[in-house]
Amino acid sequence: MAARSAEVKSYVLPDVKSKAAAVYARWGMSLSDAVNTFLIKSIEVGGLPFDMRPATGPVYNEATVLPIDPRFGSSVLPAEMDDEEGDLYDSLVR
């Protein structure tokens, strides 16, 4: 593989850069690695390598995920959501 020596310069908001860096760091990638991957995938598919349409389904929100209870090995619903009759579910899907 040839050495990466071509430079791509881009200006982004500092907050966007730091949040993106944190996302890719979890994958063991630098921003440079991520941009290089984006460009390679763009070439492979002949355009943007992802769908630009707005999400119609639920979006993952880390703040709303129930923590795992180590006693059970899974999330446990809070008592106010424990509804054996199903009324809570019915009110959510209306």
C-alpha positions as CSV (number, residue, x, y, z in Angstrom):
1,M,0.0,0.0,0.0
2,A,1.3,3.4,-0.9
3,A,2.1,5.9,1.8
4,R,-0.7,8.4,2.4
5,S,0.8,11.8,1.6
6,A,-2.0,13.8,-0.1
7,E,-3.5,16.4,2.2
8,V,-7.2,17.2,2.5
9,K,-8.0,20.4,4.4
10,S,-11.5,21.0,5.9
11,Y,-12.9,23.5,8.3
12,V,-15.5,22.3,10.8
13,L,-17.0,23.5,14.1
14,P,-14.7,22.6,17.0
15,D,-17.5,20.8,18.8
16,V,-18.2,18.7,15.7
17,K,-14.5,17.8,15.4
18,S,-14.2,16.7,19.1
19,K,-17.5,14.7,19.0
20,A,-16.5,13.0,15.8
21,A,-13.0,12.3,17.1
22,A,-14.6,10.6,20.2
23,V,-16.9,8.5,18.0
24,Y,-14.0,7.2,15.9
25,A,-11.7,6.8,18.8
26,R,-14.1,4.1,20.2
27,W,-13.4,2.2,16.9
28,G,-9.7,2.7,17.3
29,M,-9.6,5.2,14.4
30,S,-8.2,8.7,14.0
31,L,-10.2,11.4,12.1
32,S,-7.7,10.9,9.3
33,D,-8.4,7.2,9.2
34,A,-12.2,7.9,9.2
35,V,-12.0,10.5,6.4
36,N,-9.8,8.1,4.4
37,T,-12.3,5.3,4.9
38,F,-15.2,7.7,3.9
39,L,-13.4,8.6,0.7
40,I,-12.6,5.0,-0.2
41,K,-16.2,3.9,0.4
42,S,-17.5,6.8,-1.7
43,I,-15.3,5.7,-4.6
44,E,-16.5,2.1,-4.2
45,V,-20.2,3.0,-4.3
46,G,-19.9,5.9,-6.7
47,G,-21.4,8.5,-4.2
48,L,-22.2,9.0,-0.6
49,P,-21.7,5.7,1.3
50,F,-24.8,6.2,3.4
51,D,-28.4,7.1,3.1
52,M,-29.2,10.9,3.5
53,R,-32.9,10.5,4.1
54,P,-34.2,11.4,7.5
55,A,-34.6,8.5,10.0
56,T,-38.2,7.4,10.3
57,G,-37.6,4.9,13.0
58,P,-36.4,5.2,16.6
59,V,-33.0,6.8,17.0
60,Y,-30.6,5.4,19.7
61,N,-30.3,7.8,22.6
62,E,-27.8,6.7,25.2
63,A,-29.5,8.8,27.9
64,T,-32.8,6.8,27.6
65,V,-31.3,3.3,27.7
66,L,-32.0,1.5,30.9
67,P,-28.8,0.4,32.7
68,I,-28.1,-3.3,33.0
69,D,-28.8,-4.8,36.5
70,P,-25.8,-7.1,37.2
71,R,-28.1,-9.3,39.3
72,F,-30.2,-10.2,36.3
73,G,-27.7,-9.6,33.4
74,S,-30.2,-7.4,31.6
75,S,-32.1,-4.2,32.0
76,V,-35.0,-4.2,34.5
77,L,-38.0,-2.0,34.0
78,P,-38.7,0.5,36.8
79,A,-41.6,-0.4,39.1
80,E,-43.9,2.2,37.5
81,M,-43.5,0.5,34.2
82,D,-44.2,-3.0,35.5
83,D,-47.8,-3.4,34.3
84,E,-49.0,-7.0,34.1
85,E,-52.4,-5.9,32.6
86,G,-50.8,-4.3,29.5
87,D,-52.4,-0.9,30.1
88,L,-49.1,0.9,29.9
89,Y,-48.2,-0.7,26.6
90,D,-51.7,0.1,25.2
91,S,-51.2,3.8,26.1
92,L,-47.8,3.9,24.4
93,V,-49.0,2.5,21.1
94,R,-52.1,4.6,20.6
